[in-house]
Amino acid sequence: MEKVSEEVVEDILLRLPVDSLVRCKYVSKHWLSLICNPSFVKLHLKQSKAKNNGTLILGSFTGLYFSIHDVNENVDDHALKLEYPFNLEAKVVRFIGSCDGLILILLSDYNMLLWNPATRDFKILPGHGGYFSLRGFGYDELSDDYKVISQGIRINSRVSEVSTYALCKDSWSVVKTNFPNVDYGTEHPGIFVNGILHWKVGRHHTKLTKCSIIISLDLRDEKFREVSHPKLEVGITSWDLGVLGGNLCVQYYSYMCFADVWVMRDYGRAESWTKLFCFKYQLIRSLSHMKLLQVLKNGDFLLRINGYDLFVYNAKHQRCEVISNTPFRIVEAEAYVQSLISLGAENGIKRKATRSKRQRI
């Protein structure tokens, strides 16, 4: 019998989902070495991103479970309820960000936790004695590392500072940079685009007037900068920051009328801000907030509206269809892609002895 070439074996393995590859690690030492190889992990992630079309990770109000959900499939048949693979005393959780299949979670006791739902690896981040307001999570291509950013007040000294956690080093360090002159921050997590985290913050012009601006932190050089946003039009009452199709975007809201969505086509160029579409409020009963999750391959937009409902929106035909059909109230939703990214056993990762249960919902 002719032996299958190494290239063919690798090609077959690259096509498998993460849960199958986790089992394949136990076939042989050679397969274990291949699947854990950083080059293989990156190739698999690249293919997963190319195939991904509308996969979300959803959080319930209690945070007791998440659901990985493909909007292109029937929810009743394909949504999976995932129990945490770790003991969790804090019942209320919040997503800080999702990057390459890793989820950063803020617990109700203000500790943070990194989790790969596909491999069921997790890591509780070491504490650093502060109460932080600005938070973000992303990948630093220069150092080939995943980083968590926090800015706020250190409890023991009442001094404001910016700290960064590097996964490879498993430690926090203070960012030696001047934080921009702003008067108040935001509870919204940082938006990760082009290796850079972005936040909407406030600045007072005078004692009576204030404005909102976008600040950014490049994970490569750990320097803050200010980023332009589209000029506010008459009638705009508020705006939000987001990411869509790999581009930085803003949503401008006009009270009870519409929401304009703008994207920065060429990052860093103010003149590249382009209005993508205008969402009319009459398409749904009411709208107070809209989060853009993904652009689907057919050009439709995946939206989370008013915090709880998922919709697919066709901008060309001005058609909006609700897709939520889960037995729990959605309070967290992030675009998600499965990956083999490791949190590193050498970094003290603990895994639950019993296998995590997955149930159809």
N, C-alpha and C positions, 0 to 999 in steps of 0.2 A: 504494500500500500504506500503510495507516494506521500511524503511528508508535506504538510501544509507550510508554506513559507512564513517567515516571521512577519513580513509586510502584510500578508493576508490576515493573519491572526490579529494584528494590531488594528487593521481596518475594520474587522468584524467587531472587536471590542469597543472601538470608538463609536459605533452605532448604538450601543446598548445604553439603557437608562442607568442612572446611578445605583439604584437598589440592586440591579442585576450585577453591576460591576463590584459592588461590595461583597456579594456572594462569590464572585469569580476570584476574589483575592485568595480564597481558601483552596483553589484548585491545585496550585503549585507555588513554590517559592519564586519561580520565574514570572508567573502571572502577577504575583503580589508585587514584585519589583517593577514590572512593566506598568501596572495600573497606578502605582504610587509615584512613578517617575514624573517630575515637574513638567517635562515636555509633553507627556501624555495628558496630564491633567489640564494643561493650557489648551491643547488641541481639542480635547473633549468639551471644554467650556466654550471654545469658539464655535464648534458645531452645535452645541445646545442653544447658543444665542441666535444662530442662523435659523434654527428650526422653531424657535420659540414664537408663539403667536397667541397672545392673550392669556398666558398663565399668570395667576395671581396667588399670593398668599394672603389669607383673610384671617382676621382676629375677631374673636367674640368679645362681648362686653366684659366678661369675667376674666378673660385671658387664660381660661383653663385649657383651651385647645385652639389649634389653627387648622385651616383647611386650604390645601393646595388645589386650585380650581382652574380648569381650562375653559374659557368662555365659549370655545368652539364646540364643546361637547355638552351633552345633556347633564345637568347638575346632579340629578338623582342617581345617575349611573356612574359618574366619574369623579365627583368631589370626594375627597378623602379627609376624614377627621383624624387629626394627629394628636395623640397625647404627648405631653412634654416628656422627653427622655431624661428628665432630671427632677429632683424634688424641689418644688417651688412653694415657699411660704407666702410670698407676695402674690396675691391673687390678681391684682390689677397691673396690666403691663401696657407698654406703649412702644410702637415701632419708632426707632430713630432713623433707620435707613436699611436699605437692601443693596448689596453689591456682590456680584459674581456668585450668587447663591448663599451668601452669608447674611444673616439678619442680626442687626444690633437692636437689642431690647432694653428699654428703661423700665425697671421694676418700681413698684410703689414705694419702696424704701430708698429710692434714688441710686441703687446699685445698677450696674449695666452688665449685660450678658451677651456674648456672641454665640450664635447657633447656626449650624448647618442642618436644616430639616431633612435633607436628602440622605446624609450619612448618619444623622442623629448625634453628631459630635456637638459639644457645647463647651463654653468657657466663661466662667464668671470673672470679670475684669477686676484686677486688684484695686482696692480703695485708695483714694488720694486726698481725703480730708477736706472736701470742699462742696459748696452748693453751687451748681453751675446752671446757667441759663441757656447759653448757646451750645448746641451739640450738633455733631455731624459725623458721618462715617463714609470712608471711601478708600480707593486704591491708589497708592503712590507708585507709579510705573518706574520712576528713577531708582528707588530702593527696592522695588519688587516686594512691597509690604502693604498690609492693610492697616489703616490708621483711624483712630477715634479722636475727635477734637472736642474739647470742652472749654468754655470761657465763663468766668463768673467770679464769685467771692470765695476766697479760702477762709474757712470757718475760724481757724486758730489765729489768723492775723488780720482778717477783714480787708485783705488786699486783693484787688481784682487782677486776675492773671489768666493767661491762655495755656492750656496743657494739651499735650498730644500723647496718645497711647499707641505704641507700635507693637503689632502682634508678634513679630519675630523676636523682639527684645523682651516682650511680656512686662513692660514697665511704662510708667508715665514720665514725661519730662516737660519742663516749662519752655514754652515757645519764646525765644528771645526776639520779639518784634513789637513794634508800637501798635497797640490796638487803635483802630480808627476813632475819631472824635464823634461818638454817638451818645445820645441821652437815654435811650431805652432799647432793650433788645426784643426778642421774640421767643415764644414757647415752641414755635414751629422748628422742626429739625432742618439741618442744612441740606440744600439741594446740590447733589453731586453731578457735575458736568465737566468733561474734559480734564479730569484730574484735579478739579477745583471745587471747593465747597462754597455755597452761596447762602446768604441770609438776608431777609428783609428786616431792616432796623429803622429806628427813628432818630431824627435830629431836629433840635429847635433852632429856627432862624432868629426868633426873638422870644421874649417871655410869653407872648400870646400866640405865636404861629409856629407850626412844626411841619415837617415833611418826612416821608419815608424814602429810604434809599436802599440800594443793594450793595452789600459788602461781600468780598470773597477772600478765601484763604487758599492759596496754591499749596497742595500737599508736598510738592517737590522742594520749594524753597521756604515754605512756611512763612510767607509774607502776605499781609493783608493789602487789598486794593479795593477801590470803589468801581462798580460796574454801572454803566448807563442803563436806563430803562426807557421804553417809549414815552413820548410826551403825553402827559395826561390830557384827555379831551374833556370838553364841557359835559357835565352830567355824571362823570365818574365819581362814585362815592367811596370805593375801596379797591384794593387789588391784592393778589396773591402771587407767590413765586412757585415755579414748578419746573419739571423737565418733561419733554415730549420728543420722542424719536431721537434721543441723544442731544437735543438742543435745549438751551435755557429758554424758558417761556414765562410769560406773565399773563394773568387773567385779570382784566379790568371789569369791575361790576358797576352797572348803573341800576339804581334801586328800582326793583320791580319791572325792569324793562329788558335788559340784555346783559350778556357777558362777552366781552371781546377777548380773543385769545391771540397773543403775539408770540412769535418765536425769533430768536437770534440766529439767523441762518449761518453767519460767519462769526464764530465766537471772537469777542473782543472788538468788533467793529460796530459802533453805535448805529451807523447807517444801514446795517443789515437787519435791523428789527423789521419784521414783516407781519402784518395782520393775517392770521391763518383762517379764522372764521369768526362769525358772530352767532352766539347761541341765544336764541329768542326764548324768553321766559314762558311764553304761552305753550311751549312744547311739553311742559310739565306743570303740575299744579302750583308749585312754589319753588324758589331757589334762593338759598342763603349762602351756599358755598359749593364750589365745584373743584374737584381734584382730577387732573388729567393723568391717567395711568399708562396708557399705551396707544400707539398707532398700530392698528391691525394690518395684516398684509393686503387686505382688500381696500385699504384706505380709510376705513371707519375708525372712529375714536372710541376708546374705552374710558368711561368717566365714572367717578364716584361723586354723587350729588347729595348735598345736605348731610354728608357724613355717614349715611347708612345704606343708600341704594346704589346699585351698579347699573349703568346704562351703556348701550352701544349707540353711538351717534353717527348718522350719515349727514355730513355737512352739505353735500351736493343737493340732496333731496330734502334737507331739513326734517329728518326723521329720527326719532329717539325711541328706543325700545328698552324696557327694563329687563334685566337678566337675572336679578337676584332671586334665588329660590333655595335658600339655606334655612335650616331649622334653628338658626341663632341670629341675633342682631349684629350686623357687621359694624364694627367701630374702627377697624384698621384694615387697610388694603394697600398692598405694594406689588408692583410688577416683580415677577420672580422667574429665575432660571435655575434649574438644577445644576449642581457642580460637585466635583470631587475635592474642592479646596479643603485642605486640612487645617485644623486649628492647632496641630502640633502636639503630639503626646509628650514631647520633651518640655512643653510649656505647662504641664500639670493638668491636662484635661482629664476630667472625670466622666465616665460613662456609666449609665445605669446598667446593672448586671442583667436584668431581664429585658428582653427585646421590646421595643416600643410597639404598642398596638396601633393598627391602622384599621379604621372601620369605615365602611361605606355609609354615606348619609344621603 
